[in-house]
Amino acid sequence: MTFSIKPGVVTGKDYLSLVQACKQGRYALPAVNVTGTNTANAVLEAAALNKSDVIIQLSNGGAEFFAGKGFPDNAQAKVLGAVSAAHHVHMMAQHYGVCVVLHTDHANKKLIPWVEGMLDHGEAYYKQHGRPLFSSHMVDLSEESLDDNISESARLLKRMAALDMSIEIELGCTGGEEDGVGSDDIDNARLYTQPEDVLKAYEVLSKIGHFSVAASFGNVHGVYAPGNVKLRPDILKNSQALVQSAKGLGANPLDLVFHGGSGSDKDKIHESLDYGVFKMNIDTDTQFAFAHGVGTFVKENEMAFFHQIDPESGKPYKKQYDPRTWLRLGEKALIERLSEAFIDLKSNGKSVADKI
């Protein structure tokens, strides 16, 4: 099946078509956490350069930073920052000529009010424009009981489905910590999702609307020494097989998400693509890439960051300390790292955006 979708933020049926294109083509899209227009624009540029579609997402901390760390109400900043970022991406994405999934990341129980606040804005946007503000939101209730996880996800999905949105849930726990969500102290067994839990979630959520599953198969946020993270993509295969058999469905009926993608072995990434993974989160590596690009320039031009004019030669350093100079180098480094991710995920050159 050939897919062709109008460039820009994809939602509703177009979002579902994009997910199917990924699964049928055995490739996935990198999901990059952004914190401002610099990183959002760099992700759009990287996608356009690689002729790939992409997922732009915000954590609660990234959304708060987008609004400004000096914003007087940090809870409101998380909501308004995410909404502001969404409007920016909506305006710019179509002009980069690729399809963009707009998503929010990791909302545990204490962050449900954040999701509900974004949905308040989403409902107003839908009423005005007839389409969602975001493609999807993630609700990460993996620290709660399975029944509470599923029932609360179902409650929120009812609200999202009315806006043609999708929900991403997490079953099992991703190790490490990201923006205050998660923990390094997790029992190893919880890092591997049980297929029976996935089936139970499917039985409830599939009747309400579209959902994707971040099923844990040893994933850990961050980058660790080789051997410390033991990924088992066969967990994904087993979950797909159980749901397929129990419900009489075709191959890979679940839409799966790969969390903790930074630093993962490429062979494990490639194996996961065979089991219905359409999205891989990559944050730690892109953060480091941006910082490395800036840091290298600062190291090579150290005087410019302490003196406007060279104390000995009188040479002005304005071109070096101009934020546009060093921020652009951070963007370029992020683009380079993301270009590697497009290749790893086999999505380069496969954008479904309509080129007419």
Secondary structure, DSSP 8 states (H G I E B T S, - for coil): ----B-SEE--HHHHHHHHHHHHHHT--EEEEE--SHHHHHHHHHHHHHTT--EEEEE-HHHHHHHH-TT-S-HHHHHHHHHHHHHHHHHHHHHHHTSEEEEEE----GGGHHHHHHHHHHHHHHHHHHSS-SSSEEEE--TTS-HHHHHHHHHHHHHHHHTTT-EEEEEES--BEEETTEEES---GGGGB--HHHHHHHHHHHTTTS-EEEEE-BS-BSS---TTS----THHHHHHHHHHHHHHT--S--S-EEE---TT--HHHHHHHHTTTEEEEE--HHHHHHHHHHHHHHHHHTGGGGT-SB-TTT--B-HHHH-HHHHHHHHHHHHHHHHHHHHHHTT-TT---B---
